[in-house]
Amino acid sequence: MTAPAPRRVGSSGLVVSAAGLGCNNFGRAGTATETLEGTRAVLDAAIDAGITLLDTADMYGKEPGLSETLIGQALGARRDEVVLATKFGHSGYPMPGMPGEAKGSRSYIRRAVEGSLRRLRTDWIDLYQLHTPDPGTPIEETLATLGDLVREGKVRYIGHSNFTGWQLAEAHFVARDRHEVPFVSAQNHYSLLARAAEREVLPAAERYGVGLFPYFPLHNGLLTGKFTRDTAPADSRIMRQRRHVYDEAPWDALEAYRAFCDDRGITMLEATYGWLLSRPALSSVIAGATTPDQVRANAAAASAWTPTAEDLATIDALFPLVPDPAARV
């Protein structure tokens, strides 16, 4: 199996694999990765397949912090083989023992990073990301605090998630004008079935040298080929927790997409990775997995197919740009 190609994150010096591993399922109740053994099996399979980017958050898991804790326990001596990314400050999820407001503030960030370092069992975080914007804290304060963490060696690079295009641009100019450490990455909802990021976020990311990591890139599995109009894996997350996504899916377009893939002798998973990796500013496709087979398939898909301009035009016609739902991971 060919390992995912290395890709630069925006205009920074950070290099990650074209396929990343989303760790939001680690510690999730009812999954194979709820346990340390299940988490370790997926992590080892990911690293062995050439995936270097692991992305988690301090609120992931059946209890906040559990995903980070399991990663810290499972990585062990393999810590230096990965780019370890985590997030802090999600506006909708209170962390135990943490203040509920001003999650981009100096005091919150200082406490949050120490908790993540402890749970991850590491001396540094490769990519530390603000999970959602904090409208109550000036971006100047957030950037200055994160910059201090970089200078102290606790964090190597910084990123953000769920920013709009104007917020991405504002952060760029504030960092430039104040000589602060800039954000190098953005995480936003983006897939063939949710393309609104193309309106402002992707152009802004490309213009200002920020690398994009799409979340829900496989749209909860609808773009993997495992789902049809009449059948769906009963144990999948979409059927257990997000049934509306399946019920409201554009099945005519998805069936035409399957025929497109069949004509080219590729899977829907391979086509989806190929399309995503053709997007300007996109640095890595971060998809979750709960089994070693899933993560190996994702790693292989990242290098399986490169679309032509004609292929891209056909896919774009099947899934035209529509407004993105207000989804946050």
Summary of the structure (lengths in Angstrom):
residues: 329
radius of gyration: 18.9
end to end distance: 30.1
largest distance: 55.7
contacts: 1159
relative contact order: 0.15
helix: 43%
strand: 16%
